[in-house]
Amino acid sequence: MVLRVAVVDDQDLIRGGFVAILGTADDIEVAGEAADGASALDLVKTVRPDVVLMDIRMPGMDGLEATERIAADPSLADVRVIVLTTFEEDEYVLRALRAGASGFLGKGVRPAALIDAVRTVAAGEELLSPAATKAVIAHVAQDRAQPSVASDVFAHLTDREREVVLLVARGLSNDEIATELFVSPLTAKTHVNRAMMKIGARDRAQLVVAAYQAGLAGTGD
């Protein structure tokens, strides 16, 4: 299966670099490019890529708004967004995930890691770099007074599903969760999917945010 990717960045050099990197992977095809959020929306609606590499700071409509509109469009439910920015440790991290992004990476990501990121997100996994994960926790801790997810939503989870959500919030993959709980990867994936369905999370990234916002996962070690 060839994964189709749209690359969105207002800087030609950076956008061209991403396109060149993706072009080295046999299973990835660049479906189009855009230099701002409005153009990105038009592009995504036209080519229906599997993954969008989305810059945040762009003229006109920024990447956050574009991401939010993509996530809110039922016809684009299968499109996943990876936010790429140099501002990895500021307030944009949580805002991007709340907007519907499935992944978050710094622009300094290595070529091999970028390609792996596209494959990971396309497969339905969340993608949070260590710095981004720390930023999510920090911002949620500061924003606890106004949670966007009610803690009672998690009351509908089984004990096993709650345990799995905590492991997802720690950044573990399905395979790692399976090893931790002594179950098969398929069973781990089933628990994760059921938890997402029960709380209405679009993907694992939103599950992580919801868990911290509802207080299910702690903000400190």
C-alpha positions, -999 to 999 in steps of 0.1 A, spaced: 0 0 0 13 34 -10 7 62 16 -3 95 1 11 126 19 3 163 16 31 187 27 21 222 40 47 248 49 51 285 39 88 282 35 97 268 1 131 254 13 116 235 42 87 222 22 110 211 -6 132 193 20 102 173 33 91 164 -2 126 152 -11 129 131 21 95 115 16 104 108 -20 131 84 -9 105 60 6 91 34 -18 58 32 1 51 70 3 39 93 -25 37 131 -22 1 139 -32 6 177 -32 20 208 -16 5 240 0 20 272 15 -8 282 38 -38 268 57 -65 278 32 -46 262 3 -40 232 25 -77 227 30 -84 229 -7 -56 205 -14 -68 180 12 -103 180 0 -91 175 -35 -65 148 -31 -77 131 1 -42 122 14 -36 97 42 -14 120 61 -8 158 61 25 173 73 13 207 87 33 237 96 17 259 124 28 294 117 17 305 83 2 336 68 -36 339 66 -51 307 80 -25 290 102 -19 253 107 -40 250 138 -71 263 122 -65 242 91 -60 211 113 -92 218 132 -112 222 100 -98 189 87 -106 171 119 -142 185 120 -150 175 84 -167 140 84 -157 135 48 -120 138 59 -122 114 88 -95 92 74 -70 120 70 -44 123 97 -23 154 105 12 155 118 21 190 130 57 200 123 71 231 139 102 247 155 80 256 185 79 222 201 78 231 237 53 260 238 15 263 239 11 251 203 16 215 214 -16 211 233 -35 234 210 -25 213 180 -36 181 196 -69 196 208 -75 207 172 -72 172 160 -36 165 151 -25 129 154 12 136 158 37 163 167 73 166 157 100 193 156 112 204 122 147 191 131 134 155 129 158 132 111 148 119 77 143 83 88 122 94 118 100 116 95 93 86 73 86 64 102 63 91 116 42 91 85 39 53 86 31 53 123 3 79 121 -12 63 90 -14 31 109 -36 47 135 -9 52 162 -3 85 180 30 103 176 44 125 203 80 133 206 94 133 242 95 171 244 59 173 230 47 148 256 62 169 284 47 200 271 12 184 270 15 174 306 27 208 317 0 227 299 -27 203 312 -15 208 347 -18 245 344 -52 242 327 -69 218 352 -94 244 363 -110 242 329 -110 206 318 -124 199 283 -131 162 292 -153 153 322 -137 127 344 -170 108 347 -166 99 310 -138 75 321 -162 58 346 -175 38 317 -141 22 311 -134 -13 324 -105 -17 348 -84 -32 320 -93 -3 296 -84 22 323 -51 5 327 -44 5 290 -53 42 288 -27 49 315 -1 30 294 -11 49 262 -6 82 282 29 70 290 36 68 253 36 30 250 28 14 216 4 -15 213 33 -40 212 47 -24 244 13 -25 261 10 -61 252 43 -69 267 35 -49 299 1 -67 304 11 -101 291 -15 -101 263 -14 -102 225 -8 -70 205 -43 -75 190 -59 -76 224 -40 -45 234 -52 -27 203 -88 -38 210 -87 -24 245 -73 9 231 -99 11 204 -127 5 228 -115 31 252 -113 57 224 -148 48 213 -162 52 248 -147 87 254 -151 99 218 -114 103 210 -105 105 173 -72 88 178 -46 79 204 -32 114 206 -66 127 217 -69 98 241 -37 110 258 -49 146 261 -83 135 274 -66 113 301 -45 141 314 -73 167 312 -97 144 331 -71 137 358 -69 100 350 -32 103 343 -10 122 367 11 151 356 42 143 377 64 113 384 
